[in-house]
């Protein structure tokens, strides 16, 4: 039966709370492997173990594990007894069909009562390999490395390590509502927040009735991609065009964008209250556009009671693009001919260094509570569930009913 040995790093530093983080990681690994026959993930000493059924494809397992935040690496291993004779034989069986001229043995001895040190085990197992095959030991740049993990009840032997995404398991850090524009930045911000263990709910503001539904399709596709990391997602679609029109007819044009953003924050907080989220998140980057100067970010945050997380605040655009390409959202985010609410009623000269008192004065001209309630009660809700293999289902429902539940 194939074995996957899973390693973590940051979780191992959690002291008395470590079991909580390990259990969350175990659950997420089992969710990621849904549909692939395997036994439930088990906790071992400083690592996790997944036993796969015979015939399960290695590539399929790798594809799934690479989406699980919290694991830093994993290996497909052979399981053997914790005796020197068994380790010798397992190492040779692992290496015998591999093409190499140089090798080394690396032992991690978690069972400290074993009568040999790690170095002594390396030497004994290496000597056994040399008796079977002509090769040389190279401790610096070997063609292949045989890794041994020695535990009291059993040991693991493997030749290759695969990197994982790192971070913390989704679900251990609470809930966050992320404003999802459909552009390049916000999906990357959501990914970074998930990687720190938060479960993300999404809210997309679209321009209906003044735009088509293309931005909604993009937002939906982005959430489907990101759901593979947290297995269940909720997306709120908020029609914002009518609210923008009210702002454009009432207020100083230079403050429109800031007033849009303040209303978005208030609507997102209403959703956060329903979802029991503890923070909001955006894809804003300092100085990238007019609304993202320090003065304007302060004016936007003034409307929010919850913390506003901005994981991309110090990234430049090229760095964000590279992250989007790496996580697989870039092509969707750059879909051509997408109409969203951002360009609607855009002023010719937006304020770049707003004064908070002036923004508040302009906002006082608006029926803020009524506009926030309009956004909350006209939204729709879509639920996404990971099915495995990168796919997810989507079920839509009315937000008015959802807000009462």
N, C-alpha and C positions, 0 to 999 in steps of 0.2 A: 504494500500500500504506500503510494507516494506521500511524503511528508513535506510540509512547508514550515520552516522555522522563521518566525517573524520577530524582528528586533525593534525596539523603540529607544529613544534617548531622553527627551524632556520628561516623559512620564516617570522615568526611573528616579527623578529628583523630587518627587512630590511627597515624600515622607509618609506620614500616616494616611494621607489621602490617595496614595498610589493605587490602592485596590479599586477605588471609584473610577479612576482614569483607565485602568486596565480593563475593567468590566465594560466601560463604554467602547473601548477599542475592540474588544472581543465581539460585542454586538454589531458594531459597524462592519467588521470583517465578514461576519456571517451574512449580513444584509448585502454586502457587495458580491458575495459568492452565491447569492440566491440563484437557483436553477442549475448550479454545478454540483454534482453529488459529492458531499463531503461530510465529515463528522463535525459537530460543534467545536468551535475554537476553544482550546484549553490553555489555562495559565500554567506556566512552568516557572522555574527559578530565573527571573530576569528576562523572560522571553515568552512568546506565545507559540502554540503549535496547532497546525491544521492538518488533519489526515484526509487526503483526497481518495476518492474511489478510483480503482484502476480504470484507465481509459480517459480520464479527464485531461484535456489538452493543457499543456504548460502555457501556451500563448494566451489562452482564454483566462487562465488564473492571473497571469501577469497583468493583463489589461484591466482586470477588476481591482487587483491590489494596488495598482498605481493611482487609483482614485481615492484611496482611504487615508485621510489625514490622521497623523499620530504615529504611523509606522515609518521608520527611517530606512529600513532595509529588510530583505527577506531572501531566503535561499531554499532551493529544492534539495532535500537532504535524504540520506540513507540513515535509518535508525538501527542501532546496534547495542549490544550489551556494554556495560561500563567495566570492561576488563582489557588489559593490554593486548591479549591475544585477539579478542574480538575487534579492537580498534585497528590492529595491524591488518587483519583480513579485510575489514570494511574499507580501509584506505586503499589497499591494493585493488579490490574489486571496483572502486571508484575510478582509479587511475589507469587500469590495465588497457582500456580501449581508447584512451586519450592520446593524441599526438603531442609529444613533448620530448625535449632533450634535457631540460632542467626543471627542477621542481623544488618546493619546500613544504614543510608541514607546520601549521600554526594551530596550537592547542589553547583553548580557553577553558581553564580548569575551575568550574564553578563548585565542584565537589572537592573541598579543601582537604578532606580526610583521605583522599586517594593516596596510595603509598608512593607515587612518583610525582615529581614536579612537572610543570608544563614543558620545560626545556628537556627533561628526561623523556617525556612521552614523545616529543618531536623527534628526538634522536633515535629512539627505539623503533618508531613507526617508519621513519626515513630509512633506517638501516634495512628494515624488512622489504621496503620497496626496491632498494638497490640490489637486494639478493634476487629479486625477480626480474629486474630489467636494467640494462645498461643506461645510465643517465648520470647527471651530476646534480648536486644540491646547490642552489643559488638562493641565498636569503634576501637578496636585494631586488633582482629583476628576474624571477623565475618565469618559465613559460606557463606554469600552472601551479596553483597553491591548493593544497588539501587542508581544509579547515576542520578542526575537531572541537566539538562542544561537549564537555564532560560533565554529566549530571549524575546524581546518586542512582536514580532508577533506570536511566538509559543515557545513551550518547547519540550525537548526530555527527555525520560526516558529509561534507559537501565541498564542491570545487568552485562555485561561482556565487557572488553576492550581487543582488539587484537592489538598486536604490529605490526608496519610497519617497513620498512627497513631504514627510516630516510634519511638524506642527503638532496640534492637539486634536483629539477625536471630536468630531462634530457632536454637539450636545452638552459638552461639559462647561461651557462658558455662558450659557443663557441664550436668549433670543434677541435678534437685531432685525429691524425693518430697513431694507435697503431701497433707495430710490433708484429705479432702473430706467435709464433713458432710452436704451437700445443702441447707444453709441459704443465706442471702444472702452471708455474708462470705467463705467459703472459695473459691468460684469467682472472686470479684473478686481475692482474693489470688493465685490461680493465674495469672490474667490479668496482673497486675502483674509477677509473676516471669517469665512468658514474655516480656513486653515488655522486660525487661532481658537477653534473649538466652538464658535457660535453657530446656532441654527439661524438661517437667514430667511425672512419673509420678504417678498418683493412687492413694490408698488410702481406701476408704470402710468405716467400721466400722458394721455394722448390728446390730439387736437380736435376730435369730433365735437361738433358737427362740421367743422371747417376743413378737416383733412380726411383722407381715406384711412383704411385700416392697416396700411403697410407697417407702420411702426409697432402695432400690436402683434403682428405676425413675427416680427423680429424679436420683440421682447419675449414672446412665448417660446421661440426657438432657443433663445439664450438661457431661459430658465430650465428648459428641458436638458440642455447641456450641463448646467450646473447641478441639476438634481442628482446626477450620478455620484456627487460627493456627499450629499446629505440624505438621499433616498426618498425624502418626501419634501415637497415645496408647495408654497401657497403664493399665488400671484394675484394682486389686486389691480384691475384695469380701471383707471379713473378718467372719465371724460372731462377734459380741462379747458377745451376751447371756449365754452360759454363763460367760464370764470375769467379767462384771459380777456375776453371782449369787455366784460364789466370793468376790469381794471383799466383797459385802454381808453374807455369812454369817460373815465372818472378822474384819473390821476395824471400827474406830470409824466410825460413820456420817458424822461431820463431815468425814472425810478421803476419802470414797468417790470424789468427783469427781477429786481430785488423783491418787489411785491409778489410776483409770481412765486418766487422761491420761498418767501415767508408763508404764503398760503399752502404751498406744497408741504412744508414742514408741519404745519398745523394739521393738515389732512393725514399725513403719515403718522403723526402722534395719535390721532384718533384710531387708526388701524393698529398701532403699537399697543394701545390700551386694550383693545379687543384680543390681540394675540399674546398679551402678557410679555411684550418685548421691553427690554430695559434700555435700548439705545436706538438711534437712527444711524444710517451710514450713507455716504455719497461717494462718487468718484471724483470729487473736486481735487484739483492740483493747484498749489499756490501760484498765482499770476498767470495761469494758462489762458484764461479769457477774462473779459471785463468784470464778470460777477465774482471772480475768484481772487480779487485783491484782498489784503488783510482787512481793509476797512469794510469792504462789502461782505466778506465772510462774517465779520462781527455783526453787521446789520441783519444778515440772514439768521444767524444763531440766536439773536435776541428774541425771535419768535418761537424758539423751541424751549421746552422745559426739560426734555431728555438730553443726554449727551449726544453730540453729533460726531460720529467717528469718520475720519477721512484717511484711510490707509494709504492713499496715493499722494498725500499732501506734498511730499518732498520729491516725487518722481517727475522727470521731464517726459514729454510726449513720446519720444523714441523709446524710452525705457518701458512705458506703459504698452506701447505697440508690441514690443518684444515679448512682454509677459502675456499679452492677449494671444499672440501667435503660439506661444508655448502651451497655453492651457486650452487652445482650440476654439476660442470665441471670436478671433479677429475676422475671419471670413464672413461670419454672420453679421457682425457689427458694421461691416463695410458694405453691406448689401446696397446696391444703387437704387436711386429713385424712391427712397423711403421718406414719407411725409410724417413728421412728428410735430409736437406742439412748440418746440424751441423757436422756430423762425416766425411763429404767428405774432402779428402786431409788434414786430421788433422795432425799437426806436432807432433813429439814425445816430444818436449820440448818447449811449447809455452811461449812467454815472459810474465812474471807476473808483472814486474816493468819497463814498457817500458819508453823510453825517447822520448819525443814528436818530437824532431828534427830527431831522427833515423826513427820514423814511417813516417814522412813526406818525408824523403829521399827515403825510400822504395816505397812509393806511387808515387813519381815522376817518377818511372820507368814504371808506368802503363798509358795506354790511358784512364784516369779517365772519361773524358766527354763522350767518346765513350761507355764505359762500363755502365755508368749511363743511357745513351739513349737506349742502348740495353735492359736494365732491364725494362725501362718504356714502350718501344714500343712492347715488346714481352709478356707483362703481359696480363692476362684476368681479366675481372671484373664480379663480381656476386652481384646481388641485392637481399636483403632479406626483406620481409614484414611480420609483425606479423599478424596471422590470428585469434588468440584467442586460448585458451586451450593449450598454450605451443607450438603451431605449427607455422611455417613460410614458405612462398614460397621462391623459389630461381630461379632467371633468370640470365643467363650468357650472356656476350657480349665481343667483342674484345676490348682490352685496347687502341689500336691505334686509333680507332674511338672515344672512350671515351675521350682520351686526346685532341682531336680536338674540342669536343663539348664545 
